[in-house]
């Protein structure tokens, strides 16, 4: 009896109107006007593209951010900082000094040599070229190294002694002893006015004991200057005009931050903050801020002289990496930290003040104990039972590295995309170099290799996705390979081409007849009278629009679908024999998903 039915009410269409009836594919995207330089997003047709050309924002971004696209999800052994907008293999860290001790427990610089202190008490000196030479043996594990007024000092664990050597490499096992101490973990030089002193952070002796702070002027060890409330003083660093002491309890974690200023007469001490649930194994100053390695669970915090703020956790709060971090140092304009990941692999974390990355990976051992710049490189001391070693980063490159991009949803995560191809632009490849690209859909399952570029001299390569590869979110993994040494591929850009394939939905535009009176009713398709007047039909149409939910629409083909009423444009109809309500309504319907 009707052309169509909407929300249970039948309607006759005005098929003489040019918009009396149309059905087409619904376009979910609004048209836009823009200016400026043409880009990938201006391509006509169904093809779209997204370009990845800058990874300098560091890791930790799970979802691709169109407003900050230079971050990625994770990387191992990748250097994204040397040349902004590229990635290459990270620096290698070959073994340089091998020892039979369980732990390299301290590093320092003195007289042009790298000073290496071992858990067993042996002190080595190394000139960066020749084999390391034994300087002497302390009466306990070496835990700290510092030089003052031409003499190098070694803080010892177990005896409370401080050993020393001169530029002639004359060694003194007990230059002085801190009475009642079970270990000197912190040595740091500090000027008060124009006079230089060696400050000594000693650890407690006996149950319930507390740590103590002394200074040494090259001749005499001072009496106790300050008693922190904690058991150990494990680090000391100069920030501004103050020397900060990081004191800790380990078994019942507690951290205390104390300091002394540079005034004469012994300086003025302060207790700044005491924090339960944390302890500090190492600290370094970078860009005017003190960075602390906090245990347990691999936390990194900052201290600016007033506020202690946790800024990073190695791993996730739910699954932190199992090891405590010990080694930290500033090198090449960035902060470097030794870490161990959840798989037990050791490496170096880099922080440039804004972004985090892991360019060095695969250092053997069970922990990285100390870091120290030396001869333009970074010395890395490891812990391993009976086989601790010292490594030195070099200008040579690793042989492999991986970078996992953030999840790419192109700003419309709910809409499926047909993946078409990936183009990579990289440096001209030499023998042994390669760049492989892998992909994973919807962040599940294993990685699938799309292709590997390894041809000599190759700079641009395109790989096509298998037919009917459709996803809403795409993850990419880039695998760089090289022969090591002075050779690394350099990746400049990755371009992903895809087609948006929104879920197919129908759209209708129909012109319905809204007329009829009690004396002159509208005739239905079978010639019978419509019981509703024109006004009644109009009211039924607007009631369907106001229902605030999808309604049932029965089409010309008698198929029923849920639709949204997107628009109603009602206007007076042509004059007929009727004197009552006469209108035509142009109605736009969109199929509900």
C-alpha positions in Angstrom: 0.0 0.0 0.0 3.0 2.3 0.5 6.3 3.0 -1.2 8.2 3.0 2.1 7.6 2.5 5.8 9.4 4.5 8.5 9.1 3.7 12.2 5.9 1.7 11.5 4.2 4.4 9.4 3.8 4.1 5.7 4.6 6.9 3.3 3.9 7.6 -0.4 6.8 9.0 -2.3 6.7 11.8 -4.8 8.6 10.0 -7.5 8.1 13.0 -9.9 10.6 14.9 -7.8 14.3 14.6 -8.8 15.0 13.6 -5.2 11.9 11.5 -4.9 14.1 8.5 -4.2 17.8 7.8 -4.2 20.0 5.2 -2.5 23.8 5.4 -2.5 26.9 4.4 -0.4 27.2 6.6 2.6 30.4 8.7 2.8 31.4 9.0 6.5 33.9 11.8 5.8 33.0 15.5 5.5 34.5 17.4 2.6 37.2 19.8 3.4 39.0 22.7 1.9 42.7 23.4 2.5 45.6 25.4 1.3 49.4 25.3 1.4 51.8 22.7 0.1 50.4 19.4 -1.3 51.1 16.4 0.9 50.2 12.7 1.0 46.8 13.5 2.6 45.8 15.5 -0.5 46.0 12.4 -2.8 42.7 11.9 -4.7 40.8 8.7 -4.7 40.7 6.0 -2.1 44.5 5.9 -1.5 45.9 7.4 1.6 49.4 7.4 3.0 51.2 8.0 6.3 54.9 9.0 6.5 57.2 8.1 9.4 60.3 10.2 9.0 61.4 11.2 12.5 62.0 9.0 15.5 63.8 11.5 17.8 61.0 11.6 20.3 62.1 8.4 22.0 60.2 5.3 23.1 57.2 4.6 25.3 54.4 5.8 22.9 52.0 2.9 22.4 49.5 4.7 20.1 50.7 6.9 17.2 50.0 10.5 17.9 49.4 12.6 14.8 50.3 15.7 16.8 53.6 14.2 18.1 54.5 11.6 15.5 58.2 11.4 16.3 57.8 8.9 19.2 57.7 5.1 18.9 56.8 2.2 21.1 60.1 0.5 21.8 63.6 0.0 20.3 66.7 -2.0 21.1 70.1 -1.2 19.9 68.9 1.7 17.7 70.4 5.2 17.6 67.7 7.8 16.7 69.6 10.8 18.2 72.8 11.3 16.2 71.0 12.6 13.2 67.4 13.8 13.7 65.0 12.2 11.3 67.0 8.9 10.9 67.6 5.7 12.7 70.8 3.7 12.6 72.5 0.9 14.6 73.5 1.9 18.1 77.1 1.9 19.3 78.9 -1.3 20.1 80.5 -1.8 23.6 83.3 -4.4 23.2 85.1 -5.9 26.2 88.3 -4.1 27.2 89.4 -5.3 30.7 88.7 -8.8 32.0 88.9 -9.8 35.6 88.3 -13.0 37.6 86.4 -11.0 40.3 82.6 -11.3 40.8 82.1 -7.6 40.4 83.7 -4.4 39.1 82.5 -2.3 41.9 83.9 1.2 41.2 85.2 3.3 38.3 87.1 6.6 38.3 89.6 8.7 36.4 93.0 9.6 37.6 96.3 10.6 36.0 95.0 9.9 32.5 93.9 6.4 33.4 90.7 4.6 34.0 90.8 3.3 37.6 89.0 0.0 38.1 88.1 -1.2 41.6 87.0 -4.8 42.2 84.8 -6.5 44.7 87.9 -8.4 46.0 89.8 -5.2 46.7 92.2 -5.1 43.7 92.6 -1.8 42.0 93.6 -1.7 38.3 94.7 1.2 36.1 94.2 1.2 32.4 95.4 3.6 29.8 92.9 2.6 27.1 95.5 0.8 25.0 97.8 -1.5 27.0 96.7 -4.3 29.4 95.4 -3.1 32.7 98.0 -2.9 35.5 97.4 -3.7 39.2 97.9 -0.7 41.4 97.3 -2.3 44.8 94.9 -4.4 46.9 92.6 -2.8 49.4 91.4 -4.5 52.6 87.9 -5.0 51.2 85.8 -4.4 48.2 86.4 -1.0 46.4 83.2 0.9 46.5 84.1 4.5 45.6 86.9 6.3 43.8 87.8 10.0 43.9 90.8 12.2 43.4 91.9 15.4 45.3 95.0 17.5 45.3 96.9 15.0 43.0 96.0 11.9 45.0 93.5 9.2 44.1 91.4 7.7 47.0 89.6 4.4 47.2 86.7 3.9 49.6 86.7 0.3 51.0 83.8 -1.9 52.1 84.2 -4.0 55.3 87.1 -2.3 57.0 86.1 1.4 56.8 89.6 2.1 55.3 90.3 4.6 52.6 93.3 3.6 50.4 95.3 5.9 48.1 97.8 6.1 45.3 99.9 8.9 43.9 100.9 9.9 40.3 103.9 7.7 40.7 101.5 4.8 41.5 102.7 4.4 45.0 99.9 2.6 46.8 98.9 3.0 50.5 96.4 0.4 51.7 95.2 2.6 54.7 95.7 6.3 54.1 93.1 6.8 56.8 90.4 4.8 58.5 86.8 5.9 59.5 86.3 4.6 63.0 83.2 2.4 63.4 82.5 2.2 59.7 81.7 -0.9 57.8 82.1 0.7 54.4 83.0 3.9 52.5 80.6 4.0 49.6 80.7 7.7 48.8 83.7 9.9 48.2 83.3 13.4 46.6 85.5 16.5 46.5 83.9 19.8 47.3 85.1 23.3 47.7 84.3 25.4 50.8 85.3 28.9 49.9 88.6 28.4 48.1 89.7 25.2 50.0 89.1 21.8 48.6 88.0 18.9 50.8 87.4 15.2 50.3 84.0 14.4 51.8 83.5 10.8 53.1 80.1 9.1 53.4 80.6 6.1 55.7 78.1 3.4 56.5 77.0 2.2 60.0 78.6 -0.4 62.2 76.4 -2.8 64.1 72.6 -3.2 64.5 70.8 0.1 64.8 73.9 2.1 63.8 73.6 5.1 61.5 75.8 6.5 58.8 78.2 9.4 59.2 79.7 12.2 57.2 83.3 13.4 57.5 85.7 15.5 55.5 89.4 15.0 54.8 91.8 17.8 54.0 94.7 15.7 52.7 96.2 15.3 56.2 93.5 14.8 58.8 90.2 13.2 58.9 87.6 15.4 60.7 85.4 14.2 63.5 81.8 13.2 62.5 80.2 16.3 60.9 76.7 14.9 60.4 74.7 11.8 61.3 72.1 10.9 58.7 69.3 8.8 60.1 69.8 6.0 57.6 72.4 3.2 57.6 74.2 3.8 54.3 75.5 6.8 52.4 75.6 5.3 48.9 76.1 8.4 46.7 77.2 12.0 46.9 76.9 14.7 44.2 77.5 18.4 43.9 74.5 20.5 42.7 74.9 24.3 42.7 76.7 25.4 45.8 75.7 22.3 47.8 77.0 18.8 48.2 74.2 16.3 48.5 74.4 13.0 50.3 71.9 10.2 49.4 71.5 8.0 52.5 69.5 4.8 52.4 68.2 1.9 54.4 67.9 -1.2 52.2 66.1 -3.9 54.2 63.3 -1.6 55.3 63.6 0.9 52.4 64.0 4.5 53.3 65.8 7.4 51.5 67.2 10.5 53.1 68.5 13.5 51.2 71.0 15.7 53.1 73.4 18.5 52.0 76.2 20.8 53.1 76.8 24.2 51.6 80.1 25.9 50.6 80.4 28.3 53.6 83.5 28.3 55.7 83.8 26.8 59.2 82.6 23.3 58.1 79.6 24.5 56.1 75.9 24.3 57.1 74.2 21.0 56.9 70.5 20.4 56.1 68.1 17.5 56.0 65.9 18.1 53.0 63.5 15.1 52.7 63.2 11.5 54.0 61.1 9.1 51.9 59.9 5.7 53.0 59.8 2.8 50.4 62.9 3.8 48.4 66.6 3.7 48.5 69.3 5.2 46.1 72.2 3.2 44.6 73.5 6.0 42.3 73.1 9.6 41.2 74.4 12.0 38.6 73.9 15.7 37.8 72.5 16.5 34.3 71.3 19.9 33.0 71.2 21.4 36.5 69.2 18.6 38.0 70.2 15.7 40.2 69.0 12.3 38.9 68.6 9.4 41.3 68.4 5.6 40.7 65.8 4.4 43.1 65.2 0.9 44.2 63.2 -1.3 44.3 61.8 -1.9 40.8 63.9 0.4 38.6 62.7 3.9 39.3 64.4 7.1 38.2 63.7 10.4 40.1 64.9 14.0 40.0 65.9 16.3 42.8 66.1 20.1 42.0 67.0 21.2 45.5 63.4 21.3 46.7 61.3 18.5 45.2 61.8 14.8 44.7 59.9 13.6 41.6 59.7 10.2 40.0 60.0 10.6 36.2 60.5 7.1 34.8 60.1 3.5 35.6 62.1 0.9 33.7 59.4 -1.5 32.5 55.8 -0.9 33.7 54.3 -0.5 37.1 52.6 -3.9 36.8 55.8 -5.7 35.5 58.9 -3.7 36.4 62.3 -5.0 35.3 63.6 -7.3 38.0 67.0 -5.7 38.7 68.0 -2.6 40.5 69.8 0.0 38.5 73.3 1.0 39.8 75.3 2.8 37.0 74.5 6.3 35.9 76.6 9.0 34.2 76.4 12.1 31.9 78.1 11.5 28.6 77.9 13.2 25.2 75.2 15.6 26.2 72.8 13.0 27.6 72.2 10.9 30.7 73.1 7.2 30.5 71.9 4.5 32.8 72.7 0.8 33.0 69.6 -1.4 33.1 68.5 -5.0 32.8 65.2 -5.8 31.0 62.6 -8.3 31.9 64.3 -10.9 29.7 67.6 -10.5 31.7 69.4 -8.6 28.9 71.6 -5.7 30.0 72.0 -2.5 28.1 72.2 1.3 28.4 69.3 3.6 28.7 69.8 7.1 27.2 67.9 10.3 28.3 68.4 13.6 26.5 66.2 15.7 28.7 63.0 14.9 26.7 63.1 11.4 25.3 64.2 7.9 26.4 65.9 5.3 24.2 68.0 2.1 24.5 70.8 2.3 22.0 73.2 -0.1 23.6 72.1 -3.7 24.4 73.5 -7.1 25.0 76.3 -6.3 27.5 77.0 -9.7 29.3 76.7 -10.2 33.0 73.9 -10.0 35.7 74.1 -6.2 36.4 75.8 -3.1 35.2 77.4 -1.7 38.4 79.1 1.5 37.3 79.4 3.9 34.3 82.1 6.5 33.8 83.2 8.6 30.8 86.7 7.9 29.7 88.8 9.1 26.6 85.7 10.3 24.8 83.9 7.0 25.4 81.7 5.5 28.1 83.2 2.8 30.4 80.7 0.2 31.6 81.5 -2.1 34.5 79.6 -5.4 34.8 78.9 -7.9 37.5 79.3 -11.7 36.8 80.3 -14.5 39.0 84.1 -15.0 38.6 84.1 -13.1 35.3 83.3 -9.4 35.8 84.5 -7.1 32.9 84.8 -3.5 31.9 83.5 -2.5 28.5 84.0 0.7 26.5 81.6 2.1 23.9 83.3 2.7 20.6 82.7 4.4 17.2 81.9 0.9 15.8 78.3 -0.2 15.5 76.2 -3.1 16.6 75.3 -5.8 14.1 71.5 -5.7 14.7 68.9 -3.4 16.2 65.0 -3.2 16.1 62.5 -0.5 16.4 58.7 -1.1 16.9 56.5 1.8 15.8 53.5 3.0 17.7 50.2 1.6 16.6 49.1 3.3 13.4 45.3 3.9 13.2 45.6 7.0 10.9 43.3 9.0 13.2 40.2 6.8 12.5 40.7 3.7 14.7 37.2 2.4 14.2 37.4 2.3 10.4 39.1 -0.6 8.6 42.0 0.0 6.2 43.1 -2.0 3.2 46.9 -2.1 3.4 48.6 -1.7 0.0 52.3 -1.2 0.2 55.3 0.1 2.2 58.1 2.2 0.8 61.4 2.6 2.7 64.0 5.2 1.9 67.5 4.5 3.3 71.2 5.1 2.8 72.9 3.4 -0.1 73.4 -0.2 1.2 76.9 -1.7 1.3 77.9 -5.3 1.7 76.3 -7.0 4.8 73.8 -4.2 5.4 70.0 -4.7 5.4 66.7 -3.1 6.4 63.8 -5.5 7.1 60.2 -4.5 7.7 57.7 -6.6 9.6 54.1 -6.0 10.4 51.4 -7.1 12.9 47.6 -6.4 12.8 45.5 -5.3 15.7 48.4 -5.6 18.1 48.0 -9.4 18.3 49.9 -12.4 17.1 53.4 -12.8 15.8 55.3 -10.5 13.4 55.1 -11.2 9.7 58.0 -10.2 7.5 56.9 -8.1 4.6 60.3 -7.8 3.0 64.0 -7.1 3.4 66.1 -4.5 1.5 69.7 -5.7 1.1 70.7 -5.0 -2.5 74.0 -3.3 -2.9 73.5 0.4 -3.7 69.8 0.2 -3.0 68.2 3.4 -1.5 64.4 2.9 -2.2 62.4 -0.2 -1.9 58.7 -0.9 -2.0 56.9 -4.0 -0.6 53.3 -4.9 -1.3 51.0 -6.3 1.4 49.2 -9.6 0.6 45.9 -9.2 -1.1 43.0 -8.4 1.3 45.2 -7.4 4.2 42.7 -5.3 6.3 43.1 -3.9 9.8 42.1 -1.1 12.0 45.5 -0.8 13.7 48.9 -1.5 12.2 52.2 -2.1 14.0 55.5 -2.0 12.2 58.8 -3.4 13.3 62.0 -2.3 11.6 65.1 -4.5 11.8 68.4 -3.0 10.9 71.4 -5.3 10.2 75.0 -4.7 9.4 78.5 -6.3 9.6 79.4 -4.2 12.6 82.5 -2.1 12.8 82.2 1.2 11.0 79.2 0.1 8.9 75.5 0.8 9.6 72.5 1.3 7.4 70.6 4.6 7.9 66.9 4.6 7.5 65.3 8.0 6.5 61.6 7.3 5.9 58.9 4.7 5.9 55.8 5.4 3.8 52.7 3.3 4.3 50.0 3.4 1.6 46.5 2.2 2.4 42.9 2.7 1.4 40.2 3.6 3.9 37.4 1.0 3.7 34.7 2.2 6.0 32.0 -0.3 6.8 29.6 -0.2 3.9 26.4 1.7 4.9 23.6 2.9 2.8 22.2 6.4 2.6 18.7 7.3 1.2 17.2 10.6 0.2 13.4 10.3 -0.3 10.6 12.8 -0.8 7.5 11.8 1.0 4.0 13.2 0.4 2.4 14.9 3.4 -1.1 15.8 2.4 -4.8 14.7 2.8 -7.8 15.9 4.7 -10.8 14.1 6.2 -12.9 15.0 3.1 -10.1 14.5 0.6 -7.8 11.9 1.9 -4.5 10.9 0.3 -4.8 7.8 -1.9 -2.4 4.9 -1.1 -0.8 2.8 -3.8 -3.7 0.3 -3.8 -6.3 3.1 -4.2 -7.5 3.0 -0.6 -7.7 6.1 1.6 -4.8 7.0 3.9 -6.4 7.3 7.4 -3.9 10.1 8.5 -4.2 13.7 7.2 -1.2 15.5 5.8 -0.6 17.1 9.3 -0.9 13.6 10.9 1.7 12.2 8.5 4.0 15.2 9.2 3.6 14.6 13.0 4.5 10.9 12.5 7.6 11.8 10.6 8.9 14.2 13.2 8.0 11.8 16.0 10.3 9.2 14.3 13.0 11.9 14.2 12.6 12.7 17.9 12.6 9.1 19.0 16.4 9.4 19.8 17.1 5.9 18.6 17.5 4.1 15.3 14.2 3.3 13.6 13.1 0.6 11.2 12.9 1.6 7.5 11.2 -0.6 4.9 12.6 0.2 1.5 11.1 -0.1 -2.0 12.5 -3.6 -2.2 10.7 -4.5 1.1 14.0 -5.0 2.9 13.9 -3.7 6.4 16.9 -1.9 8.0 17.7 0.2 11.0 18.4 3.8 10.1 19.1 7.2 11.6 17.0 10.1 10.4 19.8 12.6 9.6 17.7 15.4 8.1 14.1 16.5 7.3 13.4 19.4 4.9 9.7 20.0 4.8 8.2 22.5 2.3 4.7 23.3 1.0 3.6 21.1 -1.8 2.0 21.9 -5.1 -1.6 23.1 -5.0 -4.2 20.4 -5.4 -8.0 20.1 -5.0 -7.5 20.0 -1.2 -7.7 22.9 1.1 -5.9 21.3 4.0 -2.2 20.6 4.9 -0.1 20.1 1.8 3.7 19.5 2.0 6.6 17.5 0.7 9.4 16.4 3.0 12.8 15.6 1.8 14.2 13.1 4.3 17.9 11.8 4.5 18.3 8.5 6.1 21.6 6.8 7.1 21.9 3.1 7.8 22.7 2.4 11.4 26.0 0.4 11.9 
